[in-house]
Amino acid sequence: MRSAVENVMTTDAAIVTAARLMDRHGVKRLPVVDPDGRLAGIVSRRDLINVFLRRDQDIEQEVRGALHGRAGIADLPMWGGA
C-alpha cells in the first residue's frame, strides 16, 4: 500500500512543530525538507524526546560554552543549584 507524503517539516521548523505534526497525524517519523523541497533527513519521535532527556549539567555546559566571553556572562552563578 502506498500513501502520499502529506506531512513534512522544513529545516528551520521548531521541535514543537514536529511533535504536534506527529501527534496530530499519528506518525512516528517525519521527512525534513530544505528550502528547495529536497529531502534533508528524517526526524523521529526518539529524536524529539532525546532533546528533553539531557542532564542539567550537560545543558549548563552548553549554555556556558555559547556565552563564553560575552561580557563575563558565563561566570555568573546558575539559579536553582545547577
C-alpha positions in Angstrom: 0.0 0.0 0.0 1.3 3.4 -0.9 0.4 6.8 0.7 1.3 10.3 -0.2 3.6 12.2 2.0 1.4 15.0 3.3 3.2 16.0 6.4 6.7 17.3 6.1 8.7 19.8 8.1 11.3 22.3 6.9 14.9 22.5 8.2 14.0 25.7 10.1 10.9 24.3 11.9 10.7 24.2 15.7 10.8 21.0 17.7 7.3 21.6 19.0 6.0 21.9 15.4 7.4 18.4 14.6 5.9 17.0 17.8 2.5 18.4 17.0 2.5 17.1 13.5 3.4 13.6 14.6 0.7 13.7 17.3 -2.0 15.1 15.0 -1.3 12.5 12.3 -0.3 9.6 14.4 3.1 9.1 12.8 6.4 8.3 14.3 8.7 9.9 11.7 8.6 13.0 9.5 10.6 13.8 6.4 12.5 17.1 6.7 13.0 19.1 3.5 15.3 22.0 2.7 14.1 25.3 1.3 14.1 23.8 -2.2 11.9 21.0 -1.2 14.7 18.4 -1.3 14.8 15.7 1.4 17.3 16.8 4.1 16.6 13.9 6.5 14.1 12.2 8.7 13.2 13.2 12.3 11.8 10.5 14.6 9.9 10.7 17.9 13.1 9.5 19.6 15.0 12.4 18.2 12.4 14.8 19.8 12.4 13.0 23.1 16.2 13.0 23.4 16.1 16.8 23.4 14.4 16.7 26.8 16.4 13.8 28.3 19.6 15.7 28.6 21.1 16.1 32.0 21.0 19.6 33.6 24.8 19.6 33.8 25.1 19.0 30.0 22.7 21.8 29.3 24.6 24.2 31.6 27.9 23.3 30.0 26.4 24.0 26.5 24.9 27.3 27.6 28.2 28.4 29.3 30.1 27.5 26.2 27.8 29.5 24.0 28.0 32.5 26.3 31.8 32.3 27.0 33.4 35.6 26.6 30.2 37.6 26.3 30.6 40.4 28.9 31.5 37.8 31.6 28.1 36.3 31.5 29.5 32.7 31.6 31.0 33.5 35.0 27.6 34.2 36.7 26.2 31.6 39.1 23.3 29.5 37.8 20.0 29.6 39.6 18.4 26.6 41.3 21.6 25.0 42.4 22.7 23.8 39.0 
